[in-house]
Amino acid sequence: MGVVTYDFEVTSPISPARLFKALTVESGKVFPKAAPHAVKSVELQGNGGPGSIAKINFAEGLPYQYVKHEIECHDQDNLSYSYSVIEGGPLGDKLEKISFENKFVAGANGGSVCKSLMKFYTIGDCVFTEEEIKDQIQRMDRVYKAVEAYLETNPDVCN
């Protein structure tokens, strides 16, 4: 097994606390409303803390039916959230899991920056290329931007 790491940042006009809440605590409500083209539903097994499993069911016609996340850290005080993709989605026959460490910090003009560290755990001697990593980031970014747009047009959500 090999591990490929990748750092990236995403900026948003949404405050860190509100964006954190939408992408973690309220994701089961927000994702299907913000991105119905991508997310059909979110099912949570557990209380949302470490050890909980979130299953995201995707809309028909997408390349994946679902993905399961195992929550490893949910720190609302420090706006940090870590999880691993453990089943479905992009894992295929190349990846054992993908781990994410996310931290939401203040950005310019009341907005935020989401700083992420991704770790791709490959199966055997499989290679996961930078092109494949960027493809995964693009898929996530579409939902992220849809959530951001939803929050901008619904200022009462996730306050």
Summary of the structure (lengths in Angstrom):
residues: 159
radius of gyration: 15.2
end to end distance: 42.0
largest distance: 48.4
contacts: 482
relative contact order: 0.25
helix: 29%
strand: 41%
